[in-house]
Amino acid sequence: DVQLQASGGGLVQAGGSLRLSCAASGFTFDFYAIAWFRQAPGKEREGVSCISNSDERRYYADSVKGRFTISSDRTKNTVYLQMNFLTPEDTAVYYCAAGPAGPYGTSWARRKSPGEYDYWGQGTLVTVSS
């Protein structure tokens, strides 16, 4: 069975850091792109970051560039999202998702679309206090 297990959320003060983990199993990790999405109360789900395990290309939403870093550990089939300089606007449930890596050069516009992903984790809550 395919599983994506997201963890690492919690309560942190503004300016602090958290590292989210997404442990994957049940599919060929190297052939997939893993993305992080978030959904705040009353808002649509938005793409935050993505890494393609086929070419290791990384993508970031403008709102997190320079603060968040995505990485992949193929020995553990796990993707991490290091989040620094958190603000209350980062408060949301964070989900990881997996979809086919696709060709090199796939655009961020495509990577950030939820419809591109076949598998979803359960979500982990990040709360940033001011």
C-alpha positions as CSV (number, residue, x, y, z in Angstrom):
1,D,0.0,0.0,0.0
2,V,1.1,3.5,-0.7
3,Q,1.7,5.6,2.4
4,L,2.8,9.2,3.0
5,Q,3.4,9.9,6.6
6,A,3.8,13.6,7.4
7,S,5.1,14.7,10.7
8,G,7.0,17.5,12.5
9,G,4.3,20.1,12.9
10,G,3.7,22.0,16.1
11,L,3.5,25.3,17.8
12,V,6.3,27.8,17.3
13,Q,6.8,31.5,17.9
14,A,7.2,33.9,15.0
15,G,10.8,33.8,13.8
16,G,11.2,30.2,14.8
17,S,11.9,27.1,12.8
18,L,10.3,23.7,12.2
19,R,11.3,20.7,10.1
20,L,8.6,18.7,8.5
21,S,9.1,15.1,7.3
22,C,7.3,13.1,4.8
23,A,8.1,9.4,4.9
24,A,7.0,7.5,1.8
25,S,6.5,3.9,1.1
26,G,4.7,1.6,-1.5
27,F,6.0,3.3,-4.7
28,T,9.3,3.8,-6.5
29,F,10.5,6.9,-4.7
30,D,13.0,7.9,-7.4
31,F,10.3,8.2,-10.1
32,Y,8.2,10.6,-8.2
33,A,8.0,14.3,-7.3
34,I,7.1,15.0,-3.7
35,A,5.4,18.3,-2.8
36,W,4.3,20.1,0.2
37,F,1.0,21.9,0.3
38,R,-0.7,23.9,3.0
39,Q,-4.2,24.9,3.8
40,A,-5.1,27.6,6.3
41,P,-8.7,27.9,7.7
42,G,-11.0,29.4,5.1
43,K,-8.4,29.3,2.3
44,E,-7.6,27.1,-0.6
45,R,-4.9,24.5,-0.5
46,E,-1.7,26.0,-1.9
47,G,1.5,24.6,-3.2
48,V,4.5,25.5,-1.0
49,S,7.4,23.5,-2.4
50,C,8.3,20.5,-4.5
51,I,11.3,18.3,-5.2
52,S,11.6,16.0,-8.2
53,N,13.4,12.9,-7.2
54,S,14.2,12.1,-10.8
55,D,16.3,15.3,-11.4
56,E,16.5,16.8,-7.9
57,R,15.0,20.0,-9.2
58,R,13.5,22.1,-6.4
59,Y,10.5,24.5,-6.5
60,Y,9.2,27.1,-4.1
61,A,6.3,29.4,-3.8
62,D,7.3,33.1,-3.7
63,S,6.0,33.4,-0.2
64,V,8.5,30.9,1.2
65,K,11.6,31.5,-1.0
66,G,14.6,32.1,1.1
67,R,12.9,30.8,4.2
68,F,12.0,27.2,3.4
69,T,14.3,24.5,2.1
70,I,13.1,21.2,0.7
71,S,15.4,18.1,0.6
72,S,15.1,14.4,-0.1
73,D,16.9,11.5,1.5
74,R,16.6,8.6,-0.9
75,T,18.1,6.2,1.6
76,K,15.1,6.8,3.9
77,N,12.5,7.6,1.2
78,T,11.8,10.7,3.1
79,V,11.4,14.4,2.1
80,Y,12.0,17.2,4.5
81,L,10.8,20.8,4.6
82,Q,13.0,23.0,6.7
83,M,11.0,26.1,7.6
84,N,12.8,29.1,9.0
85,F,11.8,32.6,10.0
86,L,8.2,31.4,10.4
87,T,5.4,34.0,10.5
88,P,1.8,33.7,11.6
89,E,0.9,33.7,7.9
90,D,2.5,30.2,7.7
91,T,0.0,28.8,10.1
92,A,-1.8,25.9,8.3
93,V,-2.2,22.2,8.0
94,Y,0.7,21.0,5.8
95,Y,0.3,18.0,3.5
96,C,2.8,16.1,1.5
97,A,1.9,14.6,-1.8
98,A,3.5,12.4,-4.4
99,G,3.0,12.4,-8.2
100,P,4.9,11.2,-11.2
101,A,8.2,13.2,-11.6
102,G,7.5,13.9,-15.3
103,P,9.9,15.5,-17.7
104,Y,12.8,17.7,-16.7
105,G,11.8,21.3,-16.8
106,T,8.2,20.8,-15.6
107,S,7.0,24.2,-14.5
108,W,6.2,25.3,-11.0
109,A,2.7,26.2,-12.3
110,R,2.2,22.5,-12.9
111,R,4.0,21.3,-9.8
112,K,1.9,23.4,-7.5
113,S,-1.4,22.0,-8.9
114,P,-3.0,19.5,-6.5
115,G,-4.3,17.6,-9.5
116,E,-0.8,16.5,-10.4
117,Y,-0.5,14.3,-7.4
118,D,-1.8,10.8,-6.9
119,Y,-1.0,10.2,-3.3
120,W,-1.5,12.4,-0.2
121,G,-0.4,12.2,3.4
122,Q,-2.7,13.0,6.4
123,G,-1.4,16.5,7.2
124,T,0.5,18.0,10.1
125,L,-0.6,21.2,11.8
126,V,1.8,24.1,12.0
127,T,0.8,27.0,14.2
128,V,2.9,30.1,14.4
129,S,2.2,32.5,17.2
130,S,2.9,36.2,17.1
